[in-house]
Every structure is written in structure tokens, then in C-alpha cells.
Amino acid sequence: MSKNSSNKIVVPEAKEAMNKFKMEAANEVGVNLKQGYNGYLTSRQAGSVGGQMVKKMIEAYENSIK
């Protein structure tokens, strides 16, 4: 079984910044992430982290076009 993931960072240099962003979003929604594998998270926890990240990206975009 091949590993086909669409979650690839287009700019490899941004990987550390994305990890930091993910940790900040997780902290804001009360999900305890650790570096590396976080497969123990429930779907709800993972979704809340991703949702918080999207919310912050939309806010940043909206602020940039004002």
C-alpha cells in the first residue's frame, strides 16, 4: 500500500513554521499535542485543531485586505 498524502508542504522551509502554528492552534482549543506522533487524538480533537488553524488563516487574510 503506497502512502499517498495530499498534506504536503509546498515550501519545505515552511515546515517548522507550520508545526509552530499547529501547536499554537492546539493550545488555543485545549488539545495537548506533542512533537511527533499524535495518533492518540480523537477525530474531534484533530478536527478542532484543524478548524482553529483555518479560522486563524481566514482572519489573517481578512485583516490583510482591509
C-alpha positions in Angstrom: 0.0 0.0 0.0 1.6 3.3 -1.1 1.4 6.4 1.0 -0.4 9.0 -1.0 -0.9 12.1 1.0 -2.2 15.5 -0.2 -0.9 17.1 3.0 2.4 18.1 1.5 4.0 21.4 2.4 4.7 23.2 -0.9 7.6 25.2 0.6 9.8 22.8 2.6 11.3 25.8 4.5 7.9 26.5 6.0 7.6 23.1 7.8 8.8 24.5 11.2 6.5 27.5 11.0 3.5 25.2 10.2 4.4 23.0 13.1 4.6 26.0 15.4 1.2 27.3 14.0 -0.4 23.9 14.7 0.9 23.8 18.3 -0.4 27.3 18.9 -3.8 26.4 17.5 -3.9 23.2 19.6 -3.1 25.1 22.7 -5.9 27.6 22.0 -8.5 24.9 21.8 -7.1 22.9 24.7 -5.7 19.9 22.8 -2.4 18.6 24.2 -0.1 18.0 21.2 3.4 16.7 21.5 6.2 16.7 18.9 6.0 13.8 16.6 3.2 11.2 16.5 -0.2 12.2 17.8 -2.2 9.3 16.7 -4.0 9.0 20.0 -6.1 12.1 19.3 -9.8 11.7 18.7 -11.3 12.8 15.4 -13.0 15.6 17.4 -9.7 16.9 18.8 -7.9 16.7 15.5 -10.8 18.5 13.8 -10.8 21.2 16.4 -7.1 21.9 15.8 -7.6 22.0 12.0 -10.6 24.2 12.4 -8.8 26.6 14.6 -5.9 26.8 12.1 -8.4 27.5 9.2 -10.2 30.2 11.4 -6.9 31.9 12.1 -5.8 31.8 8.4 -9.1 33.3 7.3 -8.8 36.1 10.0 -5.3 36.8 8.8 -6.4 37.1 5.2 -9.4 39.3 6.0 -7.1 41.6 8.0 -4.6 41.8 5.1 -7.3 43.0 2.6 -8.6 45.8 4.8 
